[in-house]
């Protein structure tokens, strides 16, 4: 795939430094050359110290790769714990999570749960949009991303039983999500 693949990364996403707004791309020269031409004319500024800092961080992290002291090892372990906690919470309310091996979003099939609540008054083209609106407006106050919004309108029905939540949140936020889901689960039991 090398001859037809451009790999794009973001320091903001990789190192949880979203304000940096600095990224990179690599791949075969015939695909990167046109990107270099565009890059000369598109970005208005990219602070040189940030570029240097990113290079230094990557050099250090590549030396630590696969060690416990590696940022990548630490952040992976932390995200996996948070992912697993969200999986457990979703299962508690009869949602079926798809467990990702990477990234920081968890998607879950809410169709079994959908039969237990009434969100028919909400507007939207698909069940996931209506369900997400309902969750955000009711006492549940949880705001997932409806998966269908990631699809073209002609294929959005393929994802209408799925919602998406990020588990790359602070411990405090995830604790609040846990409280919300437990409270919601208890209300369904009544």
C-alpha positions in Angstrom: 0.0 0.0 0.0 3.0 2.3 0.4 2.9 3.6 -3.2 -0.7 4.8 -2.7 -0.9 5.8 0.9 -0.4 9.2 2.7 -0.2 8.9 6.4 -1.4 12.1 8.2 -0.8 12.8 11.9 -1.5 15.5 14.4 0.7 16.5 17.4 -2.4 17.9 19.0 -4.2 14.5 18.9 -1.1 12.4 19.5 0.2 14.3 22.5 -3.0 15.8 23.8 -1.8 19.3 22.9 -4.8 20.5 20.8 -3.7 24.1 20.8 -0.5 23.3 18.9 -2.3 22.9 15.5 0.7 21.2 14.0 0.7 18.1 12.0 2.6 16.1 9.4 2.2 13.8 6.4 4.4 11.2 5.0 4.3 8.9 2.0 5.8 8.3 -1.4 7.4 11.3 -3.0 4.9 11.4 -5.9 2.0 11.9 -3.5 3.8 14.2 -1.0 5.2 16.6 -3.7 1.8 18.1 -4.5 1.1 18.4 -0.8 4.3 20.4 -0.3 3.2 22.8 -3.1 -0.2 23.3 -1.3 1.5 23.7 2.0 3.6 26.6 0.7 0.4 28.5 0.1 -2.2 27.4 2.6 -0.8 27.7 6.2 -0.5 31.3 7.4 1.8 30.4 10.2 3.3 27.6 12.1 5.6 28.5 14.9 9.1 27.2 14.5 9.5 26.5 18.2 6.5 24.2 18.0 8.0 22.4 15.0 11.3 21.9 16.9 9.5 20.8 20.0 7.5 18.2 18.1 10.7 16.9 16.4 12.4 16.6 19.8 9.4 14.9 21.4 9.2 12.3 18.6 12.9 11.6 18.8 12.7 11.0 22.6 9.6 8.9 22.3 10.9 6.7 19.6 13.9 5.9 21.8 11.4 4.9 24.6 9.0 3.0 22.4 7.7 -0.2 23.9 8.9 0.8 27.4 6.7 1.7 30.4 8.3 5.2 30.4 7.0 5.9 26.9 4.3 8.4 26.6 2.7 6.2 24.0 2.6 3.3 26.5 1.2 5.4 29.2 -1.5 7.1 27.2 -2.5 3.8 25.7 -2.9 2.2 29.1 -4.8 5.2 30.4 -7.2 5.2 27.4 -7.7 1.5 27.6 -8.9 1.8 31.2 -11.3 4.6 30.3 -12.5 2.6 27.2 -13.1 -0.5 29.3 -15.0 1.5 31.9 -17.3 3.0 29.2 -17.8 -0.5 27.8 -18.9 -1.8 31.2 -21.3 1.2 31.6 -22.8 0.7 28.1 -23.4 -3.0 28.8 -25.1 -2.1 32.1 -27.9 -0.3 30.1 -28.1 -3.1 27.5 -26.1 -1.3 24.8 -23.7 -3.4 22.7 -20.3 -1.7 22.4 -17.9 -2.3 19.6 -14.5 -2.4 21.3 -11.9 -0.5 19.3 -8.3 -1.5 19.3 -7.1 2.1 18.8 -8.4 5.6 18.8 -10.5 7.2 21.6 -14.1 6.8 20.4 -16.4 4.0 21.4 -19.4 3.2 19.3 -22.4 1.2 20.6 -25.5 -0.4 19.3 -28.4 1.1 21.3 -31.2 -0.8 19.5 -32.1 -2.9 22.6 -32.2 0.2 24.7 -34.2 2.0 22.1 -37.2 -0.3 22.7 -37.3 0.7 26.4 -37.5 4.5 25.9 -39.7 6.8 23.9 -37.8 9.3 21.7 -40.3 9.5 18.9 -41.0 13.2 19.5 -37.5 14.2 18.5 -36.7 15.4 15.0 -34.1 13.9 12.6 -33.8 11.5 9.7 -32.5 8.6 11.6 -33.1 6.8 15.0 -29.6 7.7 16.2 -30.1 11.4 15.7 -33.4 11.3 17.5 -32.1 9.2 20.3 -29.0 11.4 20.7 -31.2 14.5 20.9 -33.5 12.8 23.4 -30.5 11.8 25.6 -29.2 15.3 25.6 -32.6 16.9 26.5 -34.0 14.6 29.1 -32.8 14.2 32.6 -30.1 11.9 31.3 -28.1 14.9 29.9 -25.7 12.7 27.9 -24.6 13.9 24.4 -23.4 11.2 22.2 -22.5 11.6 18.5 -25.1 9.9 16.2 -23.1 7.6 14.0 -25.2 8.3 10.9 -23.8 11.9 10.7 -20.5 10.3 9.6 -22.2 8.8 6.6 -23.6 10.3 3.3 -27.3 10.8 3.3 -27.8 7.9 1.0 -26.1 5.5 3.5 -27.0 7.1 6.8 -29.5 4.3 7.6 -26.6 1.9 7.8 -25.6 3.5 11.1 -28.9 4.5 12.7 -28.6 2.0 15.5 -25.2 3.3 16.6 -24.0 6.2 18.8 -20.4 7.3 19.5 -18.8 8.7 22.7 -15.2 9.7 23.3 -13.5 8.1 26.3 -10.5 10.6 26.0 -12.0 12.7 28.7 -10.9 13.8 32.2 -11.5 11.4 35.1 -14.0 13.9 36.5 -16.0 14.0 33.3 -16.0 10.2 33.0 -17.0 9.9 36.6 -20.0 12.2 35.8 -20.8 10.0 32.8 -20.8 7.0 35.1 -23.2 8.7 37.5 -25.5 9.6 34.6 -25.5 6.1 33.2 -26.1 4.5 36.5 -29.0 6.9 37.3 -30.4 6.3 33.8 -30.1 2.5 34.3 -31.9 2.7 37.6 -34.7 4.8 36.0 -35.2 2.1 33.4 -35.5 -0.6 36.1 -38.5 1.2 37.6 
